[in-house]
Amino acid sequence: MNLRKIAPLYEISDKDKQNIRSIKDSMIQYKKEFVEDFYEYLGKKFDFTEQIPLERFLTHKEKLEIWYEKFFEASFNNTFYQFLINASKKHVDLKIDENAINTMFSFVRRWFHEKIFLTINDDFKRKEVLISVHKFVDINAAIMSSAYHSEQLRKFTSIFSLRELVVSFSERFMFFMNSILVFILVLLTMKAAYTFFAELVDTYQHGSSKILITALGSLLILWVLIELLHTEIQLLKGGKFRISVFIGVALIAFIRDLLILTLKHETSGRGVYFVLASILILGLIYWLIARMEKIDNPRRRN
């Protein structure tokens, strides 16, 4: 499961986070009651106290209280995700049945539902909060279930462990290289911006149309660098690869070539026709790809 995409997958918005955090003070007072009800309910079905040694049972109880508080902080970050993953690994170590995990979240959903009905009187506000809480419960269940399966496979399959090691190293290396690329793009963008403004000042001082065209070419380069930087940042945040950006870079390069040919007064010959034909073809390809990406986005969300 790609943790960077989990919140968008469940359509978690800033409003959802605010809704969950808004009831934190009201729900924290029920923390001890929640823990007691939790073990009482599941103890009848799975005999936790008999399966788990007392020391580890008390640790599990302490972690459950921490999870309860973290839930209403609504922090969708790697620290919380790692907390859930570690909890799933502990469940595997304790040989807790997978059905118990599903039952846990079934209980959590119903228990939260009842308490929210008691704490919020406004029907509209209650409905908003319930929807947000249900989304977050689903995310918690999905992450823990996925991590539970992964941990089971890791324990029984050495090949899977090697695969996880390779994938983890590859992801870290990719993140490192993307970070370097972002840093380089930032430097290049700053340099391009400096060049552009320097040429504008030169144009103002000398009033040359040639320098103005050169400045326009520098502006196109600056625009390309900004677009590439934006794309890299989106990739680091978990966005998808957009090929239209790179087609746009090639298109801008040919447009700049056309400006340079105009500056040199080379308005005839094969070179100009080649550049014009390239701009026409790349423009058509860019339009088609951008259109397909726009159509594909709603499909991916569905």
C-alpha positions in Angstrom: 0.0 0.0 0.0 1.4 3.4 -1.0 1.0 5.4 2.3 1.5 8.7 0.4 -1.7 8.1 -1.5 -3.8 6.7 1.3 -5.4 10.0 2.4 -6.4 11.1 -1.2 -7.6 7.5 -1.9 -10.2 7.9 0.9 -10.8 11.5 0.0 -9.6 12.9 3.3 -9.8 16.7 3.2 -8.7 19.4 5.6 -12.3 19.8 6.7 -12.4 16.1 7.7 -9.3 16.7 9.8 -10.9 19.7 11.5 -14.0 17.7 12.1 -12.1 15.0 13.9 -10.0 17.4 15.9 -13.1 19.4 16.9 -14.3 16.5 19.1 -11.0 15.6 20.6 -11.6 17.2 23.9 -15.1 15.7 24.2 -13.8 12.2 23.3 -10.7 12.1 25.4 -12.8 12.0 28.5 -14.0 8.6 27.4 -10.6 7.1 26.8 -10.6 4.8 29.9 -14.2 3.7 29.2 -13.2 2.9 25.6 -10.3 0.7 26.6 -12.4 -1.2 29.2 -15.3 -1.7 26.7 -12.8 -2.7 24.0 -11.2 -5.5 26.0 -14.5 -6.6 27.5 -16.1 -7.0 24.1 -13.1 -8.7 22.4 -12.3 -10.8 25.4 -15.6 -12.5 25.2 -14.9 -13.4 21.6 -11.2 -14.1 21.4 -10.0 -14.7 25.0 -7.2 -12.1 24.8 -6.3 -12.4 28.5 -5.7 -16.1 28.1 -3.8 -15.9 24.8 -1.5 -13.0 25.7 1.0 -12.9 28.7 0.0 -10.4 31.3 3.1 -8.1 30.7 2.5 -8.0 26.9 -1.3 -7.5 27.5 -0.6 -4.4 29.7 1.7 -3.1 26.9 -1.0 -3.7 24.4 -3.5 -1.8 26.6 -1.1 1.2 26.9 -0.6 1.3 23.1 -4.4 1.2 22.6 -4.7 4.3 24.8 -2.0 6.1 22.8 -3.8 5.1 19.6 -7.0 6.5 20.9 -5.4 9.9 21.5 -3.6 9.9 18.2 -6.8 9.1 16.3 -8.4 12.4 17.3 -5.2 14.4 16.5 -6.0 13.4 12.9 -2.3 13.6 11.9 -2.0 11.9 8.5 1.8 11.6 8.6 4.4 8.9 8.4 4.8 8.8 12.2 1.2 7.8 12.7 1.3 5.3 9.7 4.4 3.7 11.2 2.6 3.4 14.6 -0.2 1.5 12.9 2.2 -0.7 11.0 4.2 -1.5 14.2 0.9 -2.4 15.9 0.1 -4.8 13.2 3.5 -6.5 13.5 2.9 -6.9 17.2 -0.5 -8.5 16.5 1.3 -11.1 14.3 3.9 -11.7 17.0 1.1 -12.2 19.5 -0.6 -14.6 17.1 -3.8 -12.6 17.2 -6.2 -13.8 14.6 -6.9 -11.6 11.6 -10.6 -11.8 12.3 -9.9 -10.1 15.6 -8.5 -7.1 13.8 -11.6 -6.8 11.6 -13.7 -7.2 14.7 -11.7 -4.5 16.5 -12.5 -1.9 13.9 -16.1 -3.0 13.7 -16.4 -2.3 17.5 -14.4 1.0 17.2 -16.8 2.2 14.5 -19.9 1.4 16.5 -18.5 2.7 19.8 -17.4 6.1 18.2 -20.7 6.3 16.5 -22.6 6.1 19.8 -20.4 8.5 21.7 -20.6 11.1 18.9 -24.4 10.9 19.0 -24.2 11.7 22.8 -21.7 14.6 22.4 -23.1 16.5 19.4 -26.6 17.7 19.3 -26.6 19.5 16.0 -27.8 17.0 13.3 -25.8 18.6 10.5 -22.6 18.9 12.4 -23.0 15.4 13.8 -23.4 14.0 10.2 -20.2 15.8 9.0 -18.2 14.5 12.0 -19.5 10.9 11.6 -18.5 10.9 7.9 -15.0 12.1 8.7 -14.6 9.7 11.6 -15.8 6.7 9.5 -13.2 7.7 6.8 -10.4 7.7 9.3 -11.5 4.4 10.8 -11.5 2.9 7.3 -7.9 4.2 6.8 -6.7 2.8 10.1 -8.3 -0.6 9.3 -6.9 -0.6 5.7 -3.3 0.2 6.9 -3.3 -2.3 9.7 -4.8 -5.1 7.6 -2.3 -4.5 4.8 0.6 -4.4 7.3 -0.7 -7.5 9.0 -0.7 -9.5 5.7 2.7 -8.1 4.8 4.2 -9.1 8.2 2.8 -12.6 7.9 4.3 -13.0 4.4 7.6 -11.6 5.6 7.8 -14.1 8.4 7.1 -17.1 6.2 8.8 -16.0 2.9 12.5 -15.1 2.8 12.1 -14.1 -0.8 9.5 -11.5 0.3 11.9 -10.2 2.9 14.6 -9.7 0.2 12.0 -8.1 -2.1 11.0 -5.7 0.7 14.7 -4.8 1.3 15.2 -4.1 -2.4 12.0 -2.1 -2.7 12.7 -0.1 0.4 16.3 0.7 -0.7 15.0 1.6 -4.2 12.3 4.0 -2.8 14.9 5.7 -0.5 17.4 6.0 -3.4 14.7 7.4 -5.7 13.6 9.9 -3.0 17.3 10.9 -2.6 17.8 11.4 -6.3 14.6 13.3 -6.7 15.6 15.6 -3.8 18.9 16.3 -5.6 17.1 17.0 -8.8 14.7 19.4 -7.0 17.7 21.2 -5.5 19.4 21.5 -9.0 16.2 22.7 -10.5 15.9 25.4 -7.8 19.4 26.6 -8.5 18.7 26.6 -12.3 15.4 28.4 -11.8 17.1 31.1 -9.7 19.8 31.5 -12.4 17.2 31.7 -15.2 15.3 34.3 -13.2 18.4 36.4 -12.7 19.2 36.1 -16.4 15.7 37.1 -17.4 15.6 40.2 -15.2 19.1 41.2 -16.3 18.0 41.1 -19.9 14.9 43.1 -19.1 17.1 45.8 -17.5 19.4 45.7 -20.6 16.4 46.1 -22.8 15.2 49.1 -20.8 18.6 50.8 -21.0 19.3 50.2 -24.7 15.8 49.8 -26.0 16.8 47.0 -28.4 14.1 44.8 -29.8 16.7 42.0 -30.3 17.5 42.0 -26.6 13.7 41.9 -25.9 13.3 38.8 -28.0 16.3 37.3 -26.1 14.6 38.1 -22.8 11.5 36.5 -24.1 13.5 33.3 -24.8 14.9 33.5 -21.3 11.3 33.8 -19.9 10.3 30.6 -21.8 13.3 28.8 -20.2 12.3 30.1 -16.8 8.7 28.9 -17.3 10.0 25.4 -18.3 12.2 25.2 -15.2 9.3 26.2 -13.0 7.1 23.6 -14.6 9.7 20.9 -14.1 10.2 21.9 -10.5 6.5 21.7 -9.9 6.4 18.3 -11.4 9.2 17.0 -9.3 7.7 18.4 -6.1 4.4 16.6 -7.0 6.3 13.3 -7.6 7.9 13.7 -4.1 4.4 14.2 -2.6 3.2 11.0 -4.3 1.7 12.5 -7.5 1.8 10.6 -10.8 4.2 11.1 -13.6 3.0 13.5 -16.3 4.5 13.0 -19.7 2.8 16.1 -21.1 5.3 18.3 -19.1 8.2 16.9 -21.0 6.5 17.2 -24.3 5.9 20.9 -23.3 9.6 21.3 -22.6 10.4 20.1 -26.1 7.7 22.4 -27.5 9.1 25.4 -25.7 12.6 24.6 -26.9 11.5 24.7 -30.5 9.6 28.0 -29.9 12.7 29.5 -28.5 14.6 28.3 -31.6 12.1 30.1 -33.7 12.6 33.3 -31.8 16.4 33.0 -32.3 15.9 32.4 -36.0 13.7 35.5 -36.1 16.4 37.4 -34.2 18.9 36.4 -36.9 16.4 37.3 -39.6 16.5 33.7 -40.9 12.8 33.7 -41.9 13.3 31.4 -44.9 14.9 28.1 -45.6 14.7 24.6 -44.4 15.6 25.4 -40.8 12.6 27.6 -40.3 10.2 25.1 -42.0 11.7 22.3 -39.8 11.1 24.3 -36.6 7.6 25.3 -37.6 6.7 21.7 -38.5 8.2 20.5 -35.2 6.2 23.1 -33.3 3.0 22.0 -35.1 3.6 18.3 -34.5 4.7 18.7 -30.8 1.7 21.0 -30.2 -0.7 18.4 -31.5 1.0 15.6 -29.4 0.9 17.9 -26.3 -2.8 18.6 -26.8 -3.6 14.9 -27.2 -1.6 13.8 -24.2 -2.8 16.6 -22.0 -6.4 15.7 -23.0 -5.9 12.0 -22.2 -4.3 12.8 -18.8 -7.3 15.1 -18.0 -9.7 12.3 -18.9 -7.6 9.7 -17.0 -7.6 11.6 -13.7 -11.3 11.0 -12.9 -11.0 7.4 -13.8 -8.1 6.9 -11.4 -10.1 8.5 -8.6 -13.0 6.2 -9.3 
